[in-house]
Amino acid sequence: MRRSTAAVFGTLAGVGMIFGVRMAAPTQIVPVAEDAAAEAPADSGQDAPADEPADAPADDEGDAPADGGGAGGGLTDGEFRGTGSKYAYGTIQVTITVEDGKVSAADATYPTGGESATINPPAIEKLNESALTAENGDDVDAVSGATLTTEAYRKSLQAALDKAAG
Amino acid sequence: MGTAVSIELAADRAAPELRALIADVCGWLHEVDARFSTYKEDSEVSRMRRGELTSTGCHPDLRHVLGACADLWRATDGYFDAYYGGVLDPSGYVKGWAVAEASRRLVDAGCPTHFISAGGDIAARGDRVWRVGVRHPWDETKVAWKLAVRDAAVATSGTYERGGHVINPRTGKPARFLRSVTVTGPDLTLADAYATAALAMDREGLRYLEKLATDGYESAAVTEDGRAFTTPGLPVAT
């Protein structure tokens, strides 16, 4: 029987959540859906459907396990790989490990190289964010800016630099 | 174009020769302006807009620009659109291209080390490091970054000079998420077009800039709410 974490397929935020679970609390349980195909999670109607909506993963961390009834979580031990899920930047495939009826680890794999590599970590984090600084520009050769009019130019640092250069 | 141009030549040559080189560059830029201006009634672009000129009857430079704009439209998934609203306006391409061509002319004339800055589009060429400031998007007398570039182009697109002049073609509204985007890389024409396209993409622009880094185009962006983003490989001056 194949199981996969339906929750992670929805959004990149979902993927981040799974990583968080794995690193911070390896034995914590994440909700799982039964044999969830990526595009149609939790529709299999088997014995352990997801108890959380697939589109709201971010709040699920640390919640109760998928039903399965009682101690141990009712999941079958082993390693389960979800079907690949396609979205804008490639395909993601999630593997979960179940021990003692609980999800002990979740991992996601991506095709690497090309555009698809940009999803890990989520794209925007590849850019460094910092506080905007305002520096004196008197030691530069030129200034790049959206200076489009002669009036703007006249007031600009570039004009001062040109004057200084003689 | 109403754009100010700065030219610096680093060549050990007689002053009259340098003046002649600068005159040649200025002549070229005026020629471009006469042909591509959207403000001049008799420019080829204006005549094409009125249907008086076809792509077969126009100057080869205009044919080149139309082809390049079409390529960029595809390369940017429609975000770079020289026909937005059905009206031809290749200005977003022409400025960077005109400076790149001017730079090539200087190289051909035996002056490989120079910089040309036209409205903030900079070609910094030759075997030396040029220090290029990125204008602070709220203070025209300050810079937000200082870059050290060698034989590279730097282009900035921003909403701060002309307001919302870059339209997000997906929403039909002026792009507002990013206030300033600077792209540096080998080709000025592309750097300029990429900066404009990223600006037009709003929030998606940051993701787009990240992908450009794999093609050798590093970037810096400032959001409207004052956050600053850079690609890890941005050549910041020390």
Interface residues (C-beta under 8 A of the other chain):
Chain A: E115 T118 A123 I124 K126 L127 N128 E129 S130 A131 L132 T133 A134 E135 N136 G137 D139 V140 D141 A142 V143 S144 G145 A146 T147 L148 T149 T150 A152 Y153 R154 K155 S156 L157 Q158 A159 A160 L161 D162 A165
Chain B: G2 T3 A4 S6 E8 F115 S117 G119 G120 D121 I122 A124 W130 R131 V132 G133 V134 R135 H136 P137 W138 D139 E140 T141 K142 V143 A144 W145 K146 V154 A155 T156 S157 G158 T159 Y160 E161 R162 S180 T182 L206 R207 L209 E210 K211 A213 A221 V222 G226 R227 A228 F229 T230 T231 P232 A237
